[in-house]
Amino acid sequence: MTAHPSEPSPRPAPSGELRASHDDREAVVEQLRDAAAEGRIDLDELDTRLEQALKSKTHAELAVLTADLPRLHSSESRPPLVLKGGMHGASRGPGRWEVPGHVVARGGMGGVKVDFTRVQCRLTEVAVEAYGEMAGVTIVIPDAWAADTSGMDPGVGGFTDKTTPDRLPGTPLIRLTGSAGMAGVVIRHPSRWERRKLRSNPAH
């Protein structure tokens, strides 16, 4: 019986030759616009690079357009978002907002709610510190996201994790730390009422 030579297995493409997605192109467009706003490139050059970015098919083609620009405004390097409940409470979301790599929520007297359900986040992880204090902290994450809550101190008020471990590829992991304090901290997926609102008004 004659053995047939095995076919060579396909070799993975170098990372620079990988096909770029719409999100990849949009991230470069955002970086170019930031650079123009800071005076790093003039408007003519911005127009040229934006046109090239929208036509780019690979990561390598996109990388050339930003190789001479610093990445000062990436989400990882943004300053932490600090929310303090104060007397009247504080919230972020459920509208679209820019997610930094680090969020601090202090319940204060009025409580804090952090709602990630409508955000577009390219980070692989988001560090969230939550402190229940006199009023609680509620964190709402999309169904596709997951949370690591092993660093939470239940405090006096108690800590409640109602999230599921199911996490879709490409979505962030919320790494939650802090203390539930006197009023408690809750992390969960959207409630039935919130889901109904998301379905009825998905664009805002």
Disulfide bonds with the S-S distance in Angstrom:
none
